[in-house]
């Protein structure tokens, strides 16, 4: 590791640890209640749940946070743990860029941007799933691209891709359908002789094995083979209650709770309830095609918005203080400094990489898949965070010493 890389990583850790110390032990996002509740129950009982109930969602964030809660109830320690993980992620992004482009300058550029990108730092301090998900997805996508680049000659690289992408899905379940699309795209690479079928089968088998274990656990404890049971409610919030959700999720939830759909759902087990909500959301979309298309347009804008949204009011309470003590206009200024350059520069870089589509397609398909999922359900800026490494990779490729060779 060069002296420049060490200096950037030292800065990354300093910024992240400093922000964790700034945040301390309070709540800053309402969703932290769910993640820390599940983590505390796991730490105290070894059982996945929250408030004594069964937990069917992705378990890795609860395990990570809970490993700190076994020794202390303070939020500061898992925040500092995430500071270390976030610094490692910046290193991963830099190394992935170096490895796949063959350019040390591009790798250093990707590392530098990842180290100082403000929203990696911000969400690295918030106790939710974003930081771990970015880490696992970057590692898995890098391994998959490496396997494609080497034609699938090393099965251990393909196996690593499958295991890491499964771990990403155990951070956020949305990664599972996105990865399924990656395997389908891999069939095309196999068909053209650019990837060995044995490598694809190895990667997919490792992925299925890990996810199958968690699905089987959920089947045993709740009678449902699935990774999560939150999708139906999320779909309803993004369709039937979209306008209320644009005000605040709590407003959408209050409107939802007075409906017959909600009352019927409360009489069902979690799996049946999720299926009821999914059917209701899909029926609404089918019955309101024009409204649905307009919602998709607004959610696409939401996905690519800057943080924070100045058109939206945030309620400050003991469990929600998203500005973390900073002025909203100052945060908007930070967004303006970084977001346009990363988004537009990243897309420009990807245009320059188009001749290496076969090797890099997992990265770009991950970006498209993430956006599509959140356009279908609920979309906001923090759900874009996992695709920022893809854009940073594209931007950094513009700094390559040489043009990448064609595949």
C-alpha positions as CSV (number, residue, x, y, z in Angstrom):
1,X,0.0,0.0,0.0
2,X,1.4,3.4,-1.0
3,X,1.9,6.3,1.3
4,X,-0.8,8.2,-0.5
5,X,-3.3,5.3,0.1
6,X,-2.4,5.1,3.7
7,X,-2.9,8.9,4.1
8,X,-6.4,8.8,2.5
9,X,-7.4,5.8,4.6
10,X,-6.2,7.6,7.8
11,X,-8.3,10.6,6.8
12,X,-11.3,8.3,6.1
13,X,-11.1,6.7,9.5
14,X,-10.6,10.1,11.2
15,X,-13.7,11.6,9.5
16,X,-15.9,8.6,10.2
17,X,-14.8,8.2,13.8
18,X,-15.1,11.9,14.4
19,X,-18.6,11.9,13.1
20,X,-19.5,8.9,15.3
21,X,-18.2,10.7,18.3
22,X,-20.3,13.8,17.3
23,X,-23.4,11.6,17.1
24,X,-22.8,9.8,20.4
25,X,-25.7,7.7,21.8
26,X,-28.8,9.4,20.4
27,X,-31.3,8.4,17.7
28,X,-31.0,10.3,14.4
29,X,-33.3,8.2,12.1
30,X,-36.5,6.6,13.1
31,X,-35.5,3.4,11.4
32,X,-32.7,3.1,13.9
33,X,-35.4,1.9,16.4
34,X,-36.0,-1.2,14.4
35,X,-32.4,-2.1,13.7
36,X,-31.2,-1.5,17.3
37,X,-34.2,-3.2,18.8
38,X,-33.5,-6.3,16.8
39,X,-29.8,-6.1,17.7
40,X,-30.5,-5.7,21.4
41,X,-32.8,-8.7,21.5
42,X,-30.2,-10.8,19.7
43,X,-27.5,-9.6,22.0
44,X,-29.5,-10.4,25.1
45,X,-31.2,-13.7,24.0
46,X,-29.5,-15.0,20.9
47,X,-32.9,-14.9,19.3
48,X,-33.7,-12.7,16.2
49,X,-36.6,-10.5,17.0
50,X,-37.7,-7.1,18.3
51,X,-39.8,-6.4,21.3
52,X,-40.1,-10.1,21.9
53,X,-41.5,-10.8,18.4
54,X,-40.0,-12.9,15.6
55,X,-37.7,-11.1,13.3
56,X,-37.8,-12.4,9.6
57,X,-35.8,-9.7,7.9
58,X,-32.1,-9.7,6.9
59,X,-30.1,-10.6,10.0
60,X,-26.5,-9.3,9.4
61,X,-27.1,-5.7,10.6
62,X,-28.7,-7.0,13.9
63,X,-25.7,-9.4,14.4
64,X,-23.2,-6.6,13.7
65,X,-24.8,-4.1,16.1
66,X,-25.7,-6.8,18.6
67,X,-22.1,-7.9,18.9
68,X,-21.3,-4.5,20.4
69,X,-24.4,-4.5,22.6
70,X,-23.3,-7.7,24.2
71,X,-20.6,-5.6,25.9
72,X,-22.2,-2.2,26.2
73,X,-25.6,-0.6,25.6
74,X,-24.1,2.6,24.2
75,X,-24.7,3.4,20.5
76,X,-21.3,4.9,20.2
77,X,-19.5,1.6,19.9
78,X,-21.4,0.2,16.9
79,X,-21.1,3.6,15.4
80,X,-17.3,3.4,15.8
81,X,-17.5,-0.2,14.4
82,X,-19.2,1.2,11.3
83,X,-16.4,3.8,11.0
84,X,-13.9,1.0,10.6
85,X,-16.2,-0.9,8.2
86,X,-16.7,2.3,6.1
87,X,-13.0,2.9,5.9
88,X,-12.5,-0.7,4.7
89,X,-15.2,-0.1,2.1
90,X,-13.4,2.9,0.8
91,X,-10.3,0.7,0.4
92,X,-12.4,-1.9,-1.4
93,X,-13.7,0.6,-3.9
94,X,-10.2,1.9,-4.6
95,X,-8.8,-1.6,-5.0
96,X,-11.8,-2.7,-7.2
97,X,-11.2,0.2,-9.5
98,X,-7.4,-0.4,-9.7
99,X,-8.0,-4.1,-10.4
100,X,-10.7,-3.8,-13.0
101,X,-9.3,-0.8,-14.9
102,X,-5.6,-1.6,-14.5
103,X,-4.9,2.0,-13.6
104,X,-3.3,3.1,-10.4
105,X,-4.3,6.7,-10.9
106,X,-8.0,5.6,-11.3
107,X,-7.7,3.4,-8.2
108,X,-6.3,6.3,-6.2
109,X,-9.0,8.6,-7.5
110,X,-11.8,6.2,-6.5
111,X,-10.2,5.7,-3.0
112,X,-9.9,9.4,-2.5
113,X,-13.5,10.1,-3.4
114,X,-14.8,7.2,-1.3
115,X,-12.8,8.4,1.7
116,X,-14.4,11.9,1.7
117,X,-17.8,11.3,0.2
118,X,-20.1,12.9,2.8
119,X,-23.0,10.5,2.7
120,X,-20.8,7.5,3.2
121,X,-19.6,9.3,6.3
122,X,-23.2,10.3,7.4
123,X,-24.8,6.9,6.9
124,X,-21.7,5.3,8.4
125,X,-22.7,6.9,11.7
126,X,-26.4,6.0,11.5
127,X,-27.3,2.5,12.8
128,X,-29.2,1.1,9.9
129,X,-28.3,-1.4,7.1
130,X,-26.6,1.0,4.6
131,X,-23.0,0.7,5.6
132,X,-22.8,-3.1,5.7
133,X,-24.9,-3.4,2.6
134,X,-22.5,-1.2,0.6
135,X,-19.5,-3.2,1.9
136,X,-20.9,-6.6,1.0
137,X,-22.3,-5.5,-2.4
138,X,-19.1,-3.9,-3.4
139,X,-17.1,-7.0,-2.4
140,X,-19.5,-9.3,-4.2
141,X,-19.7,-7.2,-7.4
142,X,-15.9,-7.0,-7.5
143,X,-15.5,-10.7,-7.2
144,X,-18.1,-11.3,-9.9
145,X,-16.4,-8.9,-12.3
146,X,-13.0,-10.5,-11.6
147,X,-14.5,-13.9,-12.4
148,X,-15.9,-12.6,-15.7
149,X,-12.6,-10.9,-16.5
150,X,-10.7,-14.2,-16.0
151,X,-13.4,-16.2,-17.9
152,X,-14.4,-18.1,-14.9
153,X,-11.1,-20.0,-14.7
154,X,-10.9,-19.8,-10.9
155,X,-13.9,-21.3,-9.2
156,X,-13.0,-19.8,-5.8
157,X,-13.5,-16.3,-7.3
158,X,-16.9,-17.3,-8.5
159,X,-17.7,-18.9,-5.1
160,X,-16.6,-15.7,-3.3
161,X,-19.0,-13.7,-5.5
162,X,-21.9,-15.9,-4.6
163,X,-21.2,-15.9,-0.9
164,X,-20.6,-12.1,-0.7
165,X,-23.7,-11.3,-2.7
166,X,-25.7,-13.6,-0.5
167,X,-24.3,-11.7,2.5
168,X,-25.4,-8.4,0.9
169,X,-29.0,-9.8,0.6
170,X,-28.8,-10.7,4.3
171,X,-28.2,-7.0,4.9
172,X,-30.9,-5.8,2.5
173,X,-33.3,-8.2,0.9
174,X,-33.5,-6.1,-2.3
175,X,-30.1,-7.5,-3.3
176,X,-31.6,-11.0,-3.9
177,X,-33.8,-10.2,-7.0
178,X,-31.0,-7.9,-8.3
179,X,-28.5,-10.8,-8.0
180,X,-30.9,-13.2,-9.7
181,X,-30.9,-10.8,-12.7
182,X,-27.0,-10.9,-12.6
183,X,-27.1,-14.7,-12.8
184,X,-29.5,-14.5,-15.8
185,X,-27.1,-12.1,-17.5
186,X,-24.3,-14.5,-16.7
187,X,-26.0,-17.1,-18.8
188,X,-25.5,-14.8,-21.8
189,X,-21.8,-14.6,-21.0
190,X,-21.6,-18.3,-20.8
191,X,-23.5,-18.7,-24.1
192,X,-21.0,-16.5,-25.9
193,X,-18.1,-18.4,-24.3
194,X,-16.8,-15.5,-22.2
195,X,-17.6,-17.2,-18.9
196,X,-17.5,-20.8,-17.8
197,X,-20.8,-22.4,-17.0
198,X,-19.1,-24.1,-14.1
199,X,-18.2,-20.7,-12.6
200,X,-21.8,-19.5,-13.0
201,X,-23.2,-22.6,-11.3
202,X,-20.7,-22.4,-8.5
203,X,-21.5,-18.8,-7.8
204,X,-25.3,-19.3,-7.9
205,X,-25.1,-22.5,-5.8
206,X,-23.1,-20.7,-3.0
207,X,-25.6,-17.8,-3.2
208,X,-28.6,-20.1,-3.0
209,X,-27.1,-22.1,-0.2
210,X,-26.7,-19.2,2.1
211,X,-30.0,-17.6,1.4
212,X,-31.7,-21.0,1.6
213,X,-30.4,-21.4,5.2
214,X,-32.0,-18.1,6.3
215,X,-35.2,-18.9,4.4
216,X,-35.3,-22.3,6.1
217,X,-34.9,-20.7,9.5
218,X,-37.8,-18.4,8.8
219,X,-39.9,-21.4,7.7
220,X,-39.2,-23.1,11.0
221,X,-39.9,-20.2,13.2
222,X,-42.8,-18.6,11.3
223,X,-44.0,-21.1,8.6
224,X,-42.8,-18.8,5.8
225,X,-39.8,-19.5,3.5
226,X,-38.6,-16.0,2.6
227,X,-35.9,-13.4,3.3
228,X,-38.2,-10.7,4.4
229,X,-41.9,-9.8,4.9
230,X,-41.7,-6.1,4.6
231,X,-42.2,-5.8,0.8
232,X,-45.9,-5.7,0.7
233,X,-46.3,-2.8,3.1
234,X,-43.5,-0.9,1.3
235,X,-45.3,-1.4,-2.0
236,X,-48.5,0.0,-0.5
237,X,-46.6,3.0,0.9
238,X,-45.2,3.7,-2.6
239,X,-48.5,3.3,-4.4
240,X,-51.8,3.6,-2.6
241,X,-50.3,5.9,0.1
242,X,-47.7,7.6,-2.0
243,X,-48.8,11.2,-1.4
244,X,-48.9,10.6,2.3
245,X,-45.5,8.9,2.3
246,X,-44.1,12.0,0.5
247,X,-45.0,13.9,3.6
248,X,-43.6,11.3,6.0
249,X,-43.7,7.5,6.4
250,X,-45.5,8.0,9.7
251,X,-48.3,9.9,8.0
252,X,-48.6,7.1,5.4
253,X,-48.7,4.6,8.2
254,X,-51.5,6.4,10.0
255,X,-53.6,6.5,6.9
256,X,-52.9,2.9,6.2
257,X,-53.9,1.8,9.7
258,X,-57.5,3.0,9.3
259,X,-58.1,0.9,6.1
260,X,-59.9,-2.4,5.8
261,X,-56.7,-3.9,4.2
262,X,-54.8,-3.2,7.3
263,X,-57.5,-4.6,9.6
264,X,-57.7,-7.8,7.5
265,X,-53.9,-8.1,7.6
266,X,-53.8,-8.0,11.4
267,X,-55.8,-11.2,11.5
268,X,-53.3,-13.1,9.3
269,X,-49.9,-14.6,9.9
270,X,-46.9,-12.6,8.6
271,X,-46.6,-14.4,5.3
272,X,-50.3,-14.2,4.4
273,X,-50.3,-10.6,5.5
274,X,-47.4,-9.7,3.2
275,X,-49.1,-11.5,0.3
276,X,-52.3,-9.6,1.0
277,X,-50.5,-6.3,0.9
278,X,-48.6,-7.2,-2.3
279,X,-51.8,-8.1,-4.0
280,X,-53.4,-4.9,-2.9
281,X,-50.5,-2.8,-4.1
282,X,-50.4,-4.6,-7.5
283,X,-54.2,-4.2,-7.9
284,X,-53.9,-0.5,-7.2
285,X,-51.3,-0.2,-9.9
286,X,-53.3,-2.2,-12.4
287,X,-56.4,-0.1,-11.7
288,X,-54.6,3.2,-11.9
289,X,-52.0,3.0,-14.7
290,X,-51.7,6.7,-15.4
291,X,-51.3,7.5,-11.7
292,X,-48.8,4.7,-11.3
293,X,-46.6,6.0,-14.2
294,X,-46.7,9.5,-12.7
295,X,-45.6,8.0,-9.4
296,X,-42.8,6.2,-11.1
297,X,-41.6,9.5,-12.5
298,X,-41.7,11.2,-9.1
299,X,-39.9,8.2,-7.5
300,X,-37.2,8.3,-10.1
301,X,-36.6,12.0,-9.3
302,X,-36.6,11.0,-5.6
303,X,-34.0,8.4,-6.2
304,X,-31.6,10.9,-7.8
305,X,-32.4,13.9,-5.5
306,X,-29.9,15.6,-3.4
307,X,-29.9,15.4,0.4
308,X,-31.7,16.9,2.3
309,X,-35.0,17.6,0.5
310,X,-35.7,21.2,1.1
311,X,-39.3,20.7,-0.1
312,X,-40.0,18.3,2.8
313,X,-40.4,19.0,6.5
314,X,-38.5,16.8,8.9
315,X,-39.9,16.4,12.4
316,X,-37.3,16.5,15.1
317,X,-38.2,14.3,18.1
318,X,-36.3,12.0,20.5
319,X,-36.1,9.3,17.8
320,X,-35.6,11.4,14.7
321,X,-33.1,14.2,14.1
322,X,-31.8,13.5,10.5
323,X,-29.9,16.8,10.3
324,X,-27.7,15.6,13.1
325,X,-27.2,19.1,14.4
326,X,-26.2,20.6,11.0
327,X,-28.2,23.3,9.1
328,X,-30.3,21.9,6.3
329,X,-29.0,24.5,3.8
330,X,-25.4,23.7,4.7
331,X,-26.2,20.0,4.0
332,X,-27.8,21.0,0.7
333,X,-24.6,22.9,-0.1
334,X,-22.5,19.8,0.6
335,X,-24.8,17.9,-1.8
336,X,-24.3,20.4,-4.5
337,X,-20.5,20.1,-4.2
338,X,-20.5,16.3,-4.6
339,X,-23.6,14.9,-6.1
340,X,-23.7,16.5,-9.6
341,X,-20.0,15.7,-10.2
342,X,-20.4,12.1,-9.0
343,X,-23.6,11.4,-10.9
344,X,-22.7,13.2,-14.2
345,X,-19.0,12.3,-14.1
346,X,-19.9,8.7,-13.2
347,X,-22.2,8.3,-16.1
348,X,-19.7,9.9,-18.4
349,X,-17.1,7.4,-17.2
350,X,-19.4,4.5,-17.9
351,X,-20.0,5.7,-21.4
352,X,-16.3,5.5,-21.9
353,X,-16.2,2.0,-20.5
354,X,-19.0,0.7,-22.8
355,X,-16.7,-1.5,-24.8
356,X,-16.0,-3.6,-21.7
357,X,-19.7,-4.2,-21.0
358,X,-19.3,-7.9,-20.6
359,X,-16.8,-7.6,-17.8
360,X,-18.4,-4.7,-16.1
361,X,-22.0,-5.5,-16.6
362,X,-22.7,-6.6,-13.0
363,X,-21.9,-3.2,-11.7
364,X,-24.1,-1.3,-14.2
365,X,-27.0,-3.9,-13.8
366,X,-26.7,-3.5,-10.1
367,X,-27.2,0.3,-10.5
368,X,-30.2,-0.2,-12.8
369,X,-31.7,-2.9,-10.7
370,X,-31.5,-0.9,-7.5
371,X,-33.1,2.1,-9.1
372,X,-35.9,0.0,-10.6
373,X,-36.8,-1.6,-7.3
374,X,-37.1,1.7,-5.6
375,X,-39.1,3.2,-8.4
376,X,-41.5,0.3,-7.9
377,X,-41.8,0.7,-4.1
378,X,-40.4,3.6,-2.0
379,X,-37.6,5.8,-3.2
380,X,-35.4,8.3,-1.4
381,X,-31.8,9.5,-1.5
382,X,-30.4,7.0,1.0
383,X,-31.6,4.1,-1.2
384,X,-29.2,5.4,-3.8
385,X,-26.2,5.0,-1.5
386,X,-25.4,1.4,-2.7
387,X,-25.0,2.6,-6.3
388,X,-22.6,5.4,-5.5
389,X,-19.6,3.0,-5.6
390,X,-20.6,2.2,-9.2
391,X,-20.7,5.9,-10.1
392,X,-17.4,6.5,-8.3
393,X,-15.9,3.7,-10.3
394,X,-17.1,5.3,-13.5
395,X,-15.9,8.7,-12.5
396,X,-12.4,7.4,-11.5
397,X,-12.1,5.6,-14.8
398,X,-11.8,9.0,-16.5
399,X,-8.5,9.4,-14.7
400,X,-7.0,6.2,-16.1
401,X,-3.5,6.5,-17.6
402,X,-4.5,4.5,-20.5
403,X,-7.8,3.4,-22.2
404,X,-8.8,0.0,-21.0
405,X,-8.3,-2.7,-23.4
406,X,-11.3,-4.1,-25.2
407,X,-12.7,-7.4,-24.0
